């Protein structure tokens, strides 16, 4: 009987240790995820300065813009292109479009396909084609 009691106690200690370890592991994962934010900067047409933003590591420039402004697009995902930001419509009849810049240079990809990197400066301007 004593052996059964000791065996049960041993199992209880092992199981408790497992759940304690899992709890600590989950806390560590949450901490790592929180540390995986990027510092980026966003400037919309009409703003004078870039505004510092925190963004997740898997965010796109379009995600960042949508989180900080009212954005209307045509298409979705990597094929999306912006036609309106904060009620300012790019006027097709005037051959206008929303131009997307990364670190001072016009982007070579759409905002929906551009993965943000630490320190990026994302800027939106109305341009003509």
N, C-alpha and C positions, 0 to 999 in steps of 0.2 A: 504494500500500500504506500509505503514511504517513497519507493521508486517512482510510482505513478504520480504522486504529488510533486516530486522534484522534476520529473519530466514535464508535467503541465506548467510548472513555474518557469522552467527553462524556455518552453515554447512561448509563454506569455511575455517573457523578457525579450525574446527574439522578435516577436511580432510588434511589440511596443517600439523597439529600436528601429525597425523597418519604417513604421509610420512617422516616427520622429525624424528620421533621415529624409523621407519623402517631403515632409513639411519644410525642412531646411533647404532642400533642393529647389522646391517651388519658389521660396523666397529669394534664393540666389538667382534663379532664372528671371524673376520679375525685376530684380535689380539690374541685371545685365541688359534687359530690354529697355529699361528706362535710360540707361547710359548710352543707348544706341541712337540717340537723337542727333540730328545735324543742326548746326547753326547756319542759317542761310539768310539772305536779305531780299526783300521784295519791294519793288517800286512800280506803281501804276501810273498811267498817264495822268498828269495834273498834280502829282505829288512832287515835292521838291527834294525829298531825301528818301533813301532806302530805309525800310523798317526791318529791324532784326526779328527773325522768326525762328521757332524751333520746328523741325520737321522730322518725321520718321525716316528711317534709312531706306525704305522702299517707296518713298513718295516721288511723284513726278512733279514737274513744274506746273502742270495743269492742276494737280491735286492741291498744291500750295496756293495757287491763285484762287481756286474755288473755295478754299477754306477762309480766304480773306476778302473776298469780293463776290458780288453777284455776277455770275458768268453764264453767258449763253453760247453754246457751241453747235456746230453742225458736225455730224459724225460722232463716233465714240472711240474711246481708248486712244491708241496710237494714231488713229485716223481722224481724231477730232481736231477741228480748228475753231478758234475763238472768233465770234462775230460781234459780241457785245460784252463790255465790262462795266459794271455799275451804271447801267442805263445808257452808256455811251456806245452807240452803234457805229461800226465801221460802214461808211456809206459806199456801197458798191457802185452807185451811179457816178461817184466822184473818184472811182478807182482806189478806194481806201481799203486797208486791211489792218488787223491788229498784228503788229510785228513783235516778236518775242526775242529778247536779247539775253545772252548768258555772259556774264563778266565783260560787258561792253561790246560784245560782238553779236551780230545777228545769228540766231541759232541755225544749225544745220539740220535739225530734226524738229518735229512738232513737239509742242509742250506736253502732249499726252505720252510721248515716247522718251522724253528726256528725264533720266533718273538724276535727282538732286545729289550734289556732292558737297562736302563740308566747305563752307565759306562762299558758295555760289551767290552771285548777285543776279537776280532775275528781274528783268525790266520789261514792261509792256508799253508800247507807243503806237499811236495811229500813224501809219505810213501809206505811201502811194505806190502803185505799181504801174 
